Amino acid sequence: MTSPPSGTVRCVGGILLDPARGLLLIKRANEPGRGLWSVPGGRVEPGESDTEAVVRELREETGLDVIPRTLVGTVTRGPYEIHDYACEVTGGLLRAGDDASDARWFTREELAEFDDRGALADRLLVTLRDWDALPAPATRPA
């Protein structure tokens, strides 16, 4: 793990995509982004690896146990350098906790609706689209 530049806060996020349910997001209970839906995650604590931080943050915010897989992408938002990892759920029960006031699965169509209403974190939909990290579009009966 490399150290971020001085003044930068290293953070992680977990991208959980389920073919049947969509993308898991949490509603932020605290700043930054209070009241907005975002990928679950948070700050990397001193001495903690990204993998350890993803596991801890997702357990705290969603109640789920995960295994972080690949780094999907990195974004910088103000002082926060956020490293988002694709994750696999291995256990637990979905519930909002810690810094999350709600947690739920979103379809691709719901993500677009929430983005139109300004309910998603800044540039979340565009970033996930650029990373090819959105749920598949709903299929329509023939």
C-alpha positions in Angstrom: 0.0 0.0 0.0 1.4 3.4 -1.0 0.8 6.4 1.2 -1.4 9.2 -0.3 0.0 12.7 -0.6 0.1 14.7 2.6 -3.4 16.1 3.3 -5.1 13.4 1.4 -7.4 11.0 3.2 -7.2 7.4 1.9 -10.6 5.8 1.6 -12.1 2.6 0.2 -15.4 1.5 -1.1 -17.1 -1.8 -1.9 -18.9 -2.4 -5.1 -21.4 -5.2 -4.7 -23.3 -6.3 -7.8 -25.8 -9.0 -7.7 -27.4 -10.2 -11.0 -30.8 -10.6 -9.4 -30.9 -7.6 -7.1 -28.6 -5.0 -8.6 -26.0 -2.7 -7.0 -25.9 -2.2 -3.2 -25.8 1.4 -2.0 -26.1 3.0 1.5 -27.7 6.3 2.4 -25.1 8.3 4.1 -26.0 9.3 7.7 -23.1 11.8 8.1 -21.1 14.3 6.1 -19.7 14.3 3.5 -22.8 13.6 1.5 -25.3 13.2 4.3 -28.7 11.9 2.9 -27.2 10.9 -0.4 -26.9 7.3 -1.7 -23.4 6.0 -2.2 -21.2 3.0 -2.4 -20.5 1.7 1.2 -17.0 2.5 2.5 -14.9 4.8 4.5 -11.5 5.8 5.7 -8.5 3.4 5.9 -7.3 3.4 9.5 -3.6 3.7 10.3 -1.9 0.3 9.9 -4.9 -1.1 8.0 -4.7 -2.5 4.4 -7.3 -1.6 1.8 -8.6 -5.1 2.0 -9.0 -4.9 5.8 -10.7 -1.5 5.5 -13.2 -2.7 2.9 -14.2 -5.8 5.0 -14.5 -3.6 8.2 -16.5 -0.8 6.5 -18.9 -3.0 4.7 -19.6 -5.0 7.9 -20.2 -1.8 9.9 -22.4 -0.1 7.2 -24.3 -3.0 5.7 -24.0 -6.0 8.1 -22.6 -8.1 5.2 -19.3 -10.1 5.2 -17.4 -9.6 2.0 -14.3 -10.6 0.2 -12.7 -7.7 -1.8 -11.6 -8.8 -5.2 -10.2 -6.4 -7.8 -9.7 -2.7 -7.7 -12.4 -1.3 -10.0 -11.2 2.3 -9.9 -10.0 5.3 -7.9 -11.6 8.8 -7.6 -10.6 11.9 -5.8 -13.3 14.0 -4.2 -11.8 16.9 -2.3 -9.3 15.6 0.2 -10.6 12.0 -0.2 -8.8 9.5 -2.4 -11.3 6.7 -2.8 -10.2 3.2 -4.0 -13.3 1.1 -4.9 -13.1 -2.7 -5.0 -15.5 -5.2 -6.5 -16.6 -7.4 -3.6 -18.3 -10.8 -3.1 -20.8 -11.3 -0.3 -19.9 -14.3 1.8 -22.4 -13.9 4.7 -24.3 -11.6 7.1 -27.7 -10.0 6.9 -28.3 -6.7 5.1 -29.0 -3.9 7.6 -28.0 -0.2 7.7 -25.5 0.5 10.5 -22.7 2.9 11.6 -22.5 5.7 9.1 -25.5 4.5 7.0 -29.1 5.4 7.7 -30.4 2.9 5.0 -29.0 0.2 2.8 -30.6 -1.4 -0.3 -30.1 -2.9 -3.7 -30.8 -0.7 -6.8 -31.6 -1.7 -10.3 -29.9 0.2 -13.2 -33.2 1.9 -13.8 -33.6 3.0 -10.2 -30.1 4.3 -10.2 -31.0 6.6 -13.1 -34.2 7.8 -11.4 -32.3 8.6 -8.2 -29.6 10.3 -10.1 -32.2 12.5 -11.9 -33.6 13.5 -8.5 -30.2 14.4 -7.1 -30.3 11.6 -4.5 -27.0 9.9 -5.5 -23.5 11.1 -4.4 -21.8 13.5 -6.8 -20.9 11.8 -10.1 -21.6 8.3 -8.7 -23.7 7.2 -11.7 -21.2 8.5 -14.3 -18.2 7.0 -12.5 -19.8 3.6 -12.1 -20.9 3.7 -15.8 -17.3 4.6 -16.8 -16.0 1.7 -14.8 -18.6 -0.7 -16.3 -19.8 -1.3 -12.7 -23.6 -0.9 -13.1 -26.2 -3.6 -12.9 -27.3 -5.1 -16.3 -30.4 -3.4 -17.8 -33.7 -5.0 -17.0 -34.8 -7.4 -19.7 -38.3 -6.9 -21.1 -40.5 -9.8 -22.1 -40.7 -10.4 -25.9 
